[in-house]
Amino acid sequence: TRMWCGYLTLAFALGFLDGAVLACTCPPDGGTNTGSFDVWLTTGDQSNKLSQKASIVANSEPTNGFSVNVNNATRYQTMDGFGAAITNAAAYNIYNSPQRSQIINDLFGQNGIGISYIRITMGGSDFQAVAPYTYNDMPSGQEDFALNSFSIANDRNFIIPILKDALVANPTLKIMATPWSAPAWMKTTGSLNSGSLREECMSVYADYFLKFVQAYAGEGITINAITVQNEPLHTSSAYPTQHMWWQQQSTFVRDHLGPRLSATSTKIIIYDHNWDNTAFTTGILNDQATKAFVDGSAWHCYSNPPQDHYKKPGDIRNQFPNKNIYFTECTGGDWSQDFGSNLEWNTKYLFIGQPRVWAKTVLLWNMALDQNHGPKVGVGGCSDCRGVITVSGTSYQREVEYYAIGHFSKFVPTGSVRIDSSNFGWDDVHTVAFEAPDGAIIVIVLNPSSWNTVNFNLNLFGSTYQYNNLPPRSVVTLKMSP
């Protein structure tokens, strides 16, 4: 394995040439040739979609412009992975597609984008092919504090088979689970929709989590992490939701869930809601007894304008440096259909923006929806969400989110470490860099401009690697293997 030392420099400038201009010189001063950078490109005009381009080799004539120092001696978080959610709807769409095997390979395989982390729903959500359920549903008016009726049988219809397929394609895949609601009999409303957890049901609800983790282990599926509640500050009468204020979540974790899961390897992650609110997480982590059971906090994107909020998870990391950050949900939809603007938005705020504020994961919402943005239940929630892929009859389409994920998941394996890179103004290039476990260096560059092209130089150990013309609203991944 090559020993990486010193720093990388990226220099950027506006350019107006078509195609990548490459040249090669011997390393100066007789230094060790560090090889070449392999290149993959997605352009806002869709002429390239994760297209492999000519490798970048050493060049003695750097271009003028911005310089970004990437220093692998300054190391940040270890990455857990990139991906999206397998909801009941997503699993149903993949399971019933005649192209199921190809979809699994495209999403999780080495020849696809190698998705490395997924989030599943613990029971029902608003995206369902069947009526919402939990793992311990009871007839109205009945309770089951012994959890004698606990069963994951409904998950065996679609979700578990798809998870097993995914694990064959990528055996190192990590899985996070999130409930939308406790069983109705545990709630104040007696319904999966709306309401909150009854205080007297905290202990049995913790048992419910433990039985879920154990049941999945029995299927050969490890639940690496759970979040306590999806969007605890949101409720709806149309689909499964559950309000859980921070004081209740803190008590639940401290006195019940934490002790129950302490003998497992499953991490407990709090909050799991929008990036504009830090008070919820701060309130919980200020309780030292609760904090001891908490691995970190999870964040969603649904608060505008994003430029005012997307860095706030990093404020929590700075306040509580021993607690991890996870970005766990954001969706595209028909409200924004332009490929280039979506590619720019996802890359800027999520796939570059969140690792730069300490996120160990970047996860989108539904992995696969149908041509009608479903299946889903009720009239609330999102009626025009877009999946990472769209499954329609016998075919499927890779959406812009597929390529945004792929620029990271395909090249930045689990266990990679984010390394230091300079930052610039809002309208300038955005970059993030990683060192993989095998010593490979991966640099991802976004040109957010809607009209200008960008040239950049990558300087490594005294050699310069020049790439001209990164088109507007385009992303390039550069990888130097060890």
N, C-alpha and C positions, 0 to 999 in steps of 0.2 A: 504494500500500500504506500502510495506517495505521501510523504510528510509535507503537509501544507503549512507554510509559514509566511510571514510578511502580510502584504495586502494586495487586493485587486483594485484597479482603478477603472471606472467606466467614465468616459468623457462623451458628452452628448452635444450635438449641434443640429440646427435645422438643415435639411437637405432636400434636393429636388431631382435626384437621379432615379432612374428606374432600375430596380434589381440590386442585389448585394454586390458590392465591389470588393474583391478579395485580392490580397497579395501576400507574398511570403518572403521573409528574410531569415537568415540564421540568427539565433539568439545572440545578443551583444555580449562582449567580454567572455565568450566561450562558455556561457552559462548552460545549464541543463535545458534541453528542449522540453517544454511542458506539454507538447502535443497540440491538439486542436480542440476547438469547441464545436460540438454538434449543435445544430440549429433546427428549431421547430417554430413555425409561424402560423398565426391566425390573423387575418386582416378584416377590417371592418366592412369591406366591400364583398366579403365572402369568397373572394378568389382563391384564398388559402384557408384551409381549416385543419389545423394541426399538421400542416404539410412540412415534411423534412426538406431542408434546403442544404445548399453546399456548406460544408464545414468552414469555420473561420480559422485561418492560420495566421502565423505571425506576420506583421507588417511594420516597416520601420518609419512610416510617415503618419503619425496620429493626426486626427482632425482637431480643430479648435472647438471649444464649447464647454458644456458642463463637465465637471469631474465628480464622480461618485467613488469614494473610497470604500471598498468592501474588505473588512479586516476579520479574518477568521480566528484571530487571537481574542477578539471580543465576542463572546458567545452568549446567546440568550436561551430561549426555551427549546426543549426537545419536542419535535412535532409528533402527534399521534396519527394525524391523517386528514384526508380530504374526501368529501362525498356528499351524500344526501340521505333522505329518509325513505325507508320501506314502510309505508303505511299499508293498511289493508287494501286500499284501492291500488296502490302501486304494485303490491304483490300479485293481486288479482290480474292486473293488466299484463304483467310479465308472464305469469303462470299460464294464462290462456292464449298467449300468442303462439302461432305456429312457428315463430322465429325465436322461441324462448332461449334456445342454446346460443344463438348468435347475439341476442340481447345481453345475456349473462357475460359472454366473452367481451362484447363491446364495453360493458360497464366495469367489469372486474378483472378481466384477463390481461395477461402481459401484452397481447397484441391489440388490446383495447386501451382504455385509459387507466386501468389498474386502480380503481377506487379502493381506498384503504380504510375508510371509516363510514359506518352507517348508523342511523338513528332509527329505532323502531318504536311503534306505539304500544304501550302496555294496555291492551284492550282497544276499545273503539275511539275514533276521533271523528272529525267531520268528513274525512275522506274514506268512505267505506263502500265495498261492494255488497255487503250484507248489513243488517241492522246492527247498530253499535252494541257492544257487549263488554263485559269485564270477565275476570276469571272466577268470579264467585257470585254470579247472579242468582237471586232468589225470587220466588213468587211474592207479589205485593203483600206487605204486612209481616213477612217472615224474615228472621235474622239467622246468622250462622257464625257465631263467634268462635266456634271450633274449626271453621273453614273446612268442614267435611265435604262440601260441594265444590271445592277448588278444583279447577281443571283448565288446562291450556288447549283443550281439544279444538276450539275454534281456530287457533293459530296454526294448527296442523293442516288446515285446508289450503292455505296459500302462503302465509308468511314463513313458516318453518321450512317448507320445501325450497322456497326461493333463497332463504338464508343458507341452507345447505348447499345449494348450487353455487352461491357466491363464494362460500368458503372453499369449495373445490377449486374454483378459479383463482382465488386469492386466499391461501390458508392463513395468512397473517392479518386478515381483515379484523378490525375491532368493531364492537357493537355497543351502542348506548341505548338504553330503554327509558321511555318517558310516559307516564300516565296522563291522560286527559281528565280522568275521573276515577274516584274510588267506586266500588260497587254501590248501587243506589241505596241499599239498606244502611250503609255507613254514613249517609249524608243527611243534611238538614232538610232537603227537599224531597227525599225519597225517590229521587230521579237522577239519572246520569247527567242531565242537563242542569246547569246552574247550581246554586247551593254551595255548601262548604262541608268539610269533614266534621262530623259530630265529635265533640271532645272525648266522649266515652269510647270512641272507636279508634283512637290513636294507636293503642297497643295492638289491636287486631289488624289494623292497616299495616303496621310494621311487619307483622307476621305474614301478611299477604305479599309484601315485597320479597321477603325471604323465600317464601314458597315459589314465587315466580322465578327467582334466580336459580333455585335448586331444580325446578322443573325444566328449565332451559338447559341446565348442565346435564340433566338426564337425557336430553336430545343431542348431546355433544356440542352444545353452543354455549360459549362463555359470554356472559354479560359483563363487559369491562367496566361499565359505569351506568348509574341511573341518575336521572334528575328527579327531584322530589315531586314537581308538578309543572306541567306545561302551562305557561302564561298564567301564573297564579293571580294576576290582577285583572284578568278578563273572564267574564262569564257570558253565557248565551243560553237562551231558552230553546234554541233550535238544534243544538248538538252537544255532545259531552264536553263539559267544562266544570271547573271547580275553583272557587275562590279560596285562596290561602294567604292571608296576610302574613307579613314577615314574622310577627310574634308567634303565630301558630306554627309556622314552618320551623322556626328555631326550636320551639318546645318539642315538636315531633321528632326532629333530628336528634336533639340532645338526649331526650328521655326514652325514645323508642327505636327509631330507625337506625341510628348510629350503633347502639348496643347490639341490635339484632344482626346487622351486617358485618360486625367487627370480625367475625370468624371467617368471612369470605374475602376475596380479593376485589370485590366490586366497589368502585369508588362512588361516593355520594357527592353530587353536584347540586348546588342551590340555584335559586332564582329562575332562569330559563325564560326570560322575557326581554323586553325591549331595551336597547342600549342608551336610552335617555334617562333611565332611573337608576341611580347608584345607591339611593337611601335604603332600599330593600336589602341589598347585599351587605351594606355597611352595618345595618341593624343586626343582622344575624352574626356576622363575623366579629362584632364587638362583644359577643357573649363567648368567653373563653372556653366554656364547657362544650358549647355547640361547635365552635371553631375546630376543636380537636377531631371531630368526626368528618369535617368537610374537606374535600379535595380541592374544590374551586367553585366557580360560578359560570353560568351559561347565559348566552346573550342572543337576542334576535334583532332584526334590522328595522322593524316597523315603527319608525319614528322619524319624522321629517323636520327640517332638512337634514339629510344624512351627514353633511359636513359639520354640523353643529354637535353631533352625537357619537359618531363612529369611533372616536378615540377614547370615549369614557370608560370602556372596560379596562383600558390601560391605567386609568386613575385608580381603579380598585386594585390592580396588580401592584402599583407603586405604594399604595396604602397597606396592602397585605401581601408582601413579597413572597411568602411561602404558600400562597394559595393560587392555584392555576386558573387560567382563563380558557373558556371554550366558546367558540361561536357555533351555534347549533341550528339556526333556521333563518332562511330568507327565500322568498319565491319570486319568480318572474311571472308575467301574465300578459293577457291581451291588451292591457292598458299601455304597454310599451312593446312595440313589435319590431323596431329597427334593430337589426343585428349588431351594427357597430356601436350604437349608444348603449345597448345592453352589455356587450362585451366590455366596453370601457367601464361602465358602472360596477359590474360584478368584480372586475379585476381591481379597480381602484379602491373601493370601499371594503370589499370582502377578502379576496384572495391575496392581495398585497396588503391592504389596510389592516386587516385583523391580525395576521402574524406580526405585523410591526407594532401592535399594542399587546403582544404576548399571547395571542390565541394559539392553543395547541391543536385545534381542529378548525376547519371551515366547512360547514355543512349547509347544503341547501334543503329546501322542503321536498316535495314529492319527487321520487326517482322516476316515476312513470305515470302519466295520466293519459286518458283517451282523448279523442278528438273533440269531446264535449267538456273537457276540463274536469273529468271525474273518473270513476263514479264517486258521488258524494251524497251526504244525507242532509235533509232539512233545507231551509231557505236562507239560513244565515251563513256566515263565513264567506269564503272566497268562491265566487261563481265563475271566474275566468282565469284561475291560476294556470300556470304552465309547468309541466314536468321537465325533468332533465331530458327525457325522451317523450315523444308522443306516440302511443300505440294506436293504430287505426286498422281494424280488420286484420288482414294478413301482413300488413307492413308496419314499419315504425320509422320515425324521423328523429334524428339527433338535433336537439335544439341548441341555441347559443350557449346555454348553461353547461351543456356537455363539454364544449370546447374550453369554456372558462375553467371548469374543474380539471380537465385533462392537462392543461398547461402546468398543473401542479401535481396532481395525483400520479401521473405517469412517470414523473421524473424525480419527485421528492418522496422517497420511501419513509415509512414509519421509522422513527429513531433518528431522522435527520435533525440537525441543529441549525436554527437560524443564526446567521452570523451578521456582523455589523455592516451596515451600508448607509451612506449619507442620504439625506433627504433634501428636497428642493421645494420650490413654490408650487402652489396648487395646480397651475396650468402646465408645469414642466413635467418631465418624465418621472414616472414612479417605478421604483425597483425594490426587490427583496432578494436576498441571497441565502443559500443553505449549504451546509456541508453534510453529505450523506454518510451513513455508517461506514461505507467502503472507501471514503476519502474523496469521492467525486464532489466537484463544486458545481452548483446549479444557480444560475442567475436568471430571474424573470424580469423583463422590461416591458412597461406599458407606455405607449405614446397616447396620451389622452386628447391630443389636439384633434379637432374636427376638420382641419384643413392642411396643416403642415406635416411634412415628413421629418424624420429624425435620423441623424447619423450618430454612431457612437463608436468609441474605441474601448477595448478591454485590455488593460495593461497588466501583465502578469510576469513577475520575476524579470523585469526589464524588457520583455517582449510585448509587442502591441498587436492586438487582434481587432481589426477594423471591420465594421459592418455598416454599410450605407443604406439609407432609405428604409426605415421602419415606417410604414404608411400610417396615415391618420387612424386613430381609434383601433390600433392593432397591438398584438401581444407577441413577444418572442421569448422562447425559453432557450437558454444556452447551457450546455452541459459539457464539462471537461471530465472525462473518466480518469480514474487513478492509473 
